[in-house]
Amino acid sequence: MVWETATTAGPWSRRADWGALLVVVVVLASSATGLGNGFAYDDVPIVESNPAVRAWRWPWAYFTETYWSAPWGAALYRPFTIWLFSAQWRIADWAPLTFHLVNVTAYAAAALLLLALARTLVRPAWALLAALAWAVHPVHVEVVANVVGQSELWVALAALTAMLVLQRIAVDGVVSAGRVAGVVGSVAIGLAAKENGIVLPALVAIRWWSIRQQRICSPADVAKGWRMLRAVGYVTVLYLGARYGVLGALGGDGAHLNLAALGTGERILVAVGLLVEVGRLLLVGGPLRADYAPPAFPLHPTVDGTHLLAVALVVAWGLAAWYLERRRGAGWVALWLPLALAPTSNLFFPTGIVLAERSLFLPSIPWVLLLAHLADAVPLHWERQVGRTVRFAAVAVAALVLARAAEASRARQLLWADTPTVVAWSLVDAPTNPRWQGVLGIQLVRMGEFDRAEVHLRAAESLGSRDPRVWRAMHLVLERQGRDAEALEYYRRLASTYGPTLWTELGMEACLLRLRRFSEVRRLALAARVLTSAPEPHGILFQIAESSLVALDSAGASNVWKRSGRPTSRSDAPIVIQVDATGRLIRHGNGGDFDPDRREAVVPLAHGVAANKR
């Protein structure tokens, strides 16, 4: 059913402007406190310290690069988001305020588009209530308050724009070139903004099929509609090809540590059990957590009561979908919800998250539309039989609920003020979660507080963490404290579990040098120099080991340093070899500041150990 009265001229159109203004005011009331936030958590590597964001290049250059920059990994592909970050950086001159202004503005725009879409589906009062409920939903805070949440905002804006254009086609049956461009362009933006944009082509196809079933389009418009759908398919194939060309795969991040050890059946049971939490968060909006992962957040890999409740929710949703399609021709709204949940549901394949509030941002749109449809299904004569006092009380209760949700969102925005605030709040909220113990330890390493860092890194390990970042931070702590034998064990653990890397190989060689195990250094450095694409730093360590063996009169006949007759000297000055994540030599000399983002091989040369004095 399409409520044409929502778009016709007359008194309601004037009131509609006030409704839109009210939605914007509510968005500001629930989100404006986040304008004072800085760069927090993922904002730092993705925006603040990302060379791709700081540089200004032609837009298509960003389509050849990954989302994460080295040394953070390269598993995601979001070129449109990175390009917009770069544009904002150029305007902002690094000021976080500009980025947060864009977030709040995009959020307000999405709420207005949702209001416009809802007005074409249900009566005006229910449309306004749906838009207001969506605007204050506390589960949206992570997306709006955190700069990197922009990727979710762009996908939501693209989805709402495409659905609104298709809804206009459903009203008048006209498929114009402008409308085709709007749908295809929205799909392209959604795909390039974030991985969950992959649901948009399927959503567009479902909506067009439902329009086609209404038989309101002329044969010429039907032909244009099918061409629009083909264009969407071409854009999708082009995106997948570009993604595969850059990443070498179509998937995203690796499986979450709590999911990687599960079998397929266990993972599916966990995914089904999570539907209960998804329903609670979407309907109630809380209580919210710092992290939705064990041990504070239990998973359900075996059948129990949670799965029975999840099945009941699925059955209820199925009945609602049947009703919407049978009575109101809006089954596509119900199908939008599982489509939006699918990419991060862990039902079909394991993902990098168990459950996250940001993953509920897009599903919350069809959720409020579905509830608005069900509320709007109440017969009008039943509503008229309700007295004025009851209606006034219902409006007052709705206003109080919205005000409470807005206050919860407003307060929660401040938790994303900066990285220390996020980490401290998360640790208080989930003290037994190894992730946040590890994150705090890593932050303390960056601050140079190694003793405090070790406490939290050890706590993360004792709670079951196998995060390689924790192990890397741990060996840095041990090295800075001169505990090279212990640090060497962490290097070996990293190499055996996750495979040898430039950093682990250089770190092992540096630890062995400080332990004066020069023959082992020589062997490792020689092998690494041959096999690696960055031989220069390994070559320097190889030369130091050879020189040291000569000074100790323990060099073998194959010692190149001895055969070449190069001079050696005795010195107590340390040699520092510093390289970036790609293996490029940054500095080779004596002394230097500590930088945890670069591999640093510090070799203190005590009396009796030779040094290359080039």
Summary of the structure (lengths in Angstrom):
residues: 614
radius of gyration: 29.1
end to end distance: 81.5
largest distance: 104.7
contacts: 1983
relative contact order: 0.08
helix: 69%
strand: 3%
